Amino acid sequence: MPNTEQIRFQTDVCYIESQGILKTPESTLKLNLSEQYILSYLIDNYGNPVTKDELLKVGWPDRIVTEASLFQVIRALRVKLNEKKKGDVIETLPRVGYQIREFTRETINFQEEANLSPFKKIGKKTAIVSAIGLAAVGAGIGWMKYVPSHTPTNYIIEKDRIGSNDITIVTANADDLADLADLADLRSKVKELIKGQTKKYGKLVTQNERVYLLKTDEFYSAAWCAVDANDQCIKNTDFSYKIATDEWDKFANIVINNQKVYHETPVIQTEYAREPTAVVYTSYIDKSGIRSKVMHYFMTPTDNKGVFDYSLMSFIKDPDSGNFRALAISASKAYVENRESQFLQTIKIEPEMFHWAYQPSPDYDEKESLALKHTCHFECQSSDKRSYYNYVVYKQPNLLLMLNEFTGFFWNSTSQGDPSISYSDYFSGLVPDENKKNDK
């Protein structure tokens, strides 16, 4: 058929639905089936919000997948559609889903393009050889143009001091206006927590704490520690929460009633976890029934300076028995990057292996589980060999506060038994003064 339709987006990338390809003046890229289904559905529903559940059914009509698979497709489409900032083509609607931005419909004539082709002026054999060569070059250009950039995420960071508490508020993608609204939302929630505690107790009972809050499209993240007279986190007062976006009120009640859960060191009965480099303990607030997750991190120097073997074992806690069940095992390479950063240090993680140990359970609503969603992110990254970043937000001996865009804030309580393998010792180049109050 000589004439067909293409959709031109504001980024000047064109989508030819009948062929499932994206075109720019420089390259042509074939979308996989899930990407085609989801992009076409968003276009067909232009002007109307599309829920995540709808897109999960559309993108994978023959199987059931988690939201993590949808997030990966949306992320891939943003890159392939040349979005300069999140939302140029696919707009995220918090707590709803997604919506396509404005586009134009154009008619193109493949016959006219063929008439202009230089292949018409050369022999058939030469044309075939040339076509193969150009296809290879085109594929190379397409890969270079659309491969994820693997650059660190930009964040909006604001700091404040309320009473004797230091508050740090973080949102992702500083060039995205939607995140300014997230920042305002977090500020408002902090005020509500202060007001709630003051009303209940006649004063603010949360005192002398480091407080970190993050908001993303998928969850809230909160991390605290109580500090001593030297502004150092007191042992075993570090803790973190991951909160589903529609479950904030439950977390607010915990804070207002001063019932926060602090760091604990669960016993993992497995011959494979002897002396972990670091232990991470996180409480989850969602509708899944999973209350907490623990991760054992192992970070071993290699022969190359600044490069480490980086692996973890993760477990989830059974709410009834209190026992921990294996969730996943992964192995990666970690690189301490010498670059300017919004935080103390940037660590690039390149996945090498991922293995699920989790088995489905009728006790949990897996679809609602933040723990499983976040682990799915790492599975997708491992299968695609895509790197990601961890950021060192705060550091003191045997304790690091880390930030990851998929999991939020998490404390690494490092090995006390053997300081020579202490996780935080690997970052000895960090400037201690960065942690002092008077530098905030």
N, C-alpha and C positions, 0 to 999 in steps of 0.2 A: 504494500500500500504506500504510494508516494507521499501522501500527506499524513502527518500525525501531530499530536499535541504535546507541547512541553510546558512545564510550570517553571517560571522564572522567579526566584526568590530575591529578596533585597540584597543578598550578598553576591548576586550575579551568577550564582550556580543554578543550572537548569536541571529539572528532573523529567526524564522521558519515561512515563509510567509504563507504556506498552513494552518497553525493553528493560525496565528496571535499572536504568543507569542515571548517573549524575554526570553533567558535562560542564566544563569550563572551556575558555578558548585554548587552554594549554593541555587539557587531559580529559579522559573519560574513565569513569569508575563504576563498576558493577556492584550493586548493593546485594547483600544476602537476602534470603526470603523474609526473615523477620523484619529487617530494616525496610524492605519494600512494603510489606503489609502495614506496618505502623505508620510510615510516612504517607502512604496513600489514604489510610483511614483518617489521619489528621487533616489532610487536604479535603477529603470528602465532607468532613464535619467543620469546615472553616466557619468561624464565628461562634462555635459552640464549644464549651469545655468538654474534654474527653477524660474520663476517669482512668485510673491505673488498671482497675479490674477489666474495663473494656479493652484496653490495649494488651493486657496479658492474654485475653481470649483471642484477639485478632492476630497478635504476633506469633502465637504458638497454638494454632487450632487443634493440633493432634496430641498435645501433651500439657502437663501441668508444670509450671515453673514458678520460681519465687520472684518477688519484685526486683531482686538484685539483677536478674536477667534483663528486665525492662530498663533499669537504670543504665546498664551497660550499653544497650542499643541506643537509648536517647543520647548518651555521652558520645557514642561513635558517630551518630547522625550530626550532632553539633559540630564535630571536627570536620566531617566530610562535606557539610554545608557551608564551611568556611565562616562559622560564627566568630566574630571578633570578640564579642562578649556574650555571656550566657543570655539567651532570650531573643537574639537577633532574628531567628527563624522559628524556633520552638520555645514558646513561653511556658514557664513553670507556674502553675497555679497552686500555691500552698494549700494543703489539705484537700485538694480536688484532683488535680492531674495535670494535663497539658493542653495547649491550644496553639494552632499554627498562626503565624503572623501573616500580614498581607503578602500577596503574590499576584503575578499576572499570568494569564493563559495565552500562549502563542501557538501559531500553526507553523510547522516547518515542513519543507519539501525535501525528502531524501533524494528524489530524482534529480533536483537541481544541484544538490551537493555532489551527487555522483557525476553529473555532467562537467563539473568543475574539477573533478579529480585528475591529478597528473597520471594516474594509472591508465587512463584512456589513450595516452599518447605513447605508451611503451608496450612491449610484447607481453604476452600472457605469462610466460615463465618468469620474466623479470618482475612482473607485477606481483606474482605470488611470493617470490623471495623478498621483495621490498615490503610487502604487506606484513610478512612475518617479522622482519626487522623493525618496522615502525610499531607493530603491536608490542614488541618487547620493550622498545624505548618508551612507548606510551604508558605501559604498565609500570615501568620504573618511575616515570614522572608522577603518575598517579599515586604510587606508594609513597614517594618522597613528599608529595604535597599533602597527603591526607593522614599519614601516620601520626598518632598522638605525639604531642611535643615533649611530653615528659618533663615539663617545667614545674617548679614548685607553685603551689596555690598561693594567690594573694589574699590577704585577710585585712579586714578592718579591725583595729585593736584600740580599745579605749580603756583607760585606767582611772580609778577613783578611790577615794578613801572615805569610808563611812564609819564613824566612830573609831574603833581601833582595828578595823578590818580593811585589808587591801583588796579591791575588787578589780578583776580584769575581765572585760567583755569582748568576745571575739565573734565575728561572722566572716564567711568566706567570700571570695571574689569581690575585691574592693571596687572594681569598676562596674558593678551591677547595682543599679538603683534599688532593686528589690531588697538588697541586703541592708540598705539604709533603714528600711522598714523593720527588718529583723533586729537591727541594733536598737531601734526605738522600742520594739517589743521587749527585748531583754531589760532595757533600762526600766520600763514600766513594771516588769515582773519583780525586779529587785526592790523597787519602791513598795510593791504589794507585800513582799516578804517582811520588809522592815516594819511596815504598818501593822501587819498581822501579829508579829512578835510583840511589838510595843503595846498593842491593844490587849493581848493575852496576859502579859507579865508586867505591864506598866513600864517596861524598859526593853532595850535591845539586848537580849541575852547572848546572842552570837557575838563573841568578843575575841580579839587577837587571832584572827584567822586570815589565811590566804584563800581567796575565793576566785575561781575561774569558771566562766560560763560561756557556752558556745551554742549557737543555733544554726541548724541546717534545714534543708527541705524535709529531711526524714526524721530528725530527732533533736532533742536538746541534750547537751552534755554539761555536767557540773563536776567540779573537783574542789576539794577543800583540804586544808591541813591547819591544825592549831600551831601557833608559833611561840617561841620562847622570847626571852629578853633580847637575844641576839638576832631576832627575826629569822630563826631557823625552824623548820618543821619539827615538831616534837614526834619522837618515835611512836609509830602505830596510830597516829591521828590522821594519816592520809587516807582518803577514800574518794571514790568517784561514782557517779551515776550516769546511766544512759536512760533517757526518758522519751517515750513516744510522744509525738507532738500533741496528741489528744489526751495525754495522761499527766499534764503538768500539775493539775490541781492536787493529785495524789502526792507528788513530790513537794509541793508547797506546804501541804499539811505536815509532812515529816519535818521540814525546816522550821515552820512556825511553832510546832510542838517540841522542837529541840530533840528529835528522835533519830538523828542521823546515824547511819551505820558506818563504823570505822573499819580501818584496815584489819584484816585477820589473815592468818597464815594457815590455810587448809592443808590437811595431810592427804597427799595423792598417793594411793597405794598402787604403784606400778614400778617395775624394775627398770624402766627407761628414764625415770625422773629422779636422779640422785641429788645433785647439788646444782640447782638452776642458777644461772647468772642473775636472773631477776624474776620476781613474782609480781604479777598484776592481778588485782582483785577488783571486780566491778559489780555493782548492783544494778539490776535492770528493772525499770518500771514500764510494763506494757501489759497486754491482755493475754500473753502466751502461757503464763504459769511458770515461766523460767525466772527465778529470782536473782541469780547471780552467775558470773562466769569467772574463772581463774585461768590465767595463762602463765606458763613457765617459759621464760626466754633464755636462750643459750646463745652467747655471742663470743666466738673464738677467733683470735687474730690469725690471719694467714701469713704467708711469706711476703705478701705485698703490703707495704705500709699503707695504713688507712683503709684496708679492705678486710672484711670479717665474714666468717661463716655465721649466718644468722638463722636460727630456727626457733620454732615455738611449738609447744603442746598446749592445747586449750581444753577446758572442761566446763560443764555446766552443772549447777547444783540442783539436786532434786529437792523440791520444796517440802516434801513430807519426811523423807529419811535423813536429809541433810548430806547425803553422799554425793560425790561428784562423778559425773559420767563423762567419758571421753567424747570430745567434739571433733577435733581435727588436729592434724600434724602437718607442718610445712617447713620447708627449707629454702633459704635465700642467700644472696650475697648482699652485704651492707657496705656502703661507701660513705665515709665522712667527707662531706663536700666542703671545700674551701671557697665559699662564696658569701657575699653579703646576704644577710637574712634578716627577716623581721624578728626572728627568735635567736636564741643563743647558738644554735647549731642546726644544720640541715643534714639529714641522713637519707641517702637514696637507697631504696631496697629493690633489688632485682630478683623476682621469684624464680625458683628452680624446680620445686616440687610441692605438690599439695595432695593430701589424702584425707578423705572424710572418715571419721571413726563413728560418727553419730548414726544411730538407727532411729527411724520414726517411732514415736511413742504416742499412745492415745491420751497420755496425761498432759500433753502440750498442744497448744494451737500454733503450729509452726509458722503459719502465715502471718501471725502477729509478732513473731519473735525478732527483736532487734539483734539478739546474739546470733541467730541463724542468718539473718540478712547480712550482717556485717561479715560473717565468715564466708558467705557466698561471694562477696566482693573479692575477697582474697583468692577464692577458687577461680573466678573469672580472670583475674589478673595473672594468676599462675598459668592457666591454660593458654592465655594469649602472650605470655612472657612480657607483660607490661610492667614497667617499674612504677613505684609509688614513693611517697616521701613521708618520713616521720620528722617531727621538729622537737628539739629540746627547748622547753618553755622555761623550766626552772631546774636548778641543779644545786645539790649539796652532797656531802659524802654519803654514799650508800642510798641515795634517793634522787630520782629524776622524775620530773613531770613531762610527759610526752604529749604530742598532739598529732592525730592522724585524721584526715578528712572523712574517712569512712567510720572510724570508731570513736572519734572525739578525744577528750582528755583521758589519760590514764597514767597512774603513778607506777613507776618501776622501783620496787623495793629491792635493793641489790644484796648480793651475798654478804653476810656478816662473818661467815666462817673462814673465808679465804680472801682477804683484801686484794691479793694479787690478781684475782680474776673479777674484781668488782666491775660491774657494768659501767658505772659512772667514771671509773678510772680511765676508760678509753677516751674520754673527752676532757683530758687534762688541759687542753689548750684553751678551754673556756675561761673567760675573765671573771674571777670571783666577784668583783665589784658590780657586775651586772645584776647581782641578786640583792643588792642593798636597797633599802627603802629610799634613801635620798637620791637614787638614780631613777626612780620611777617617774 
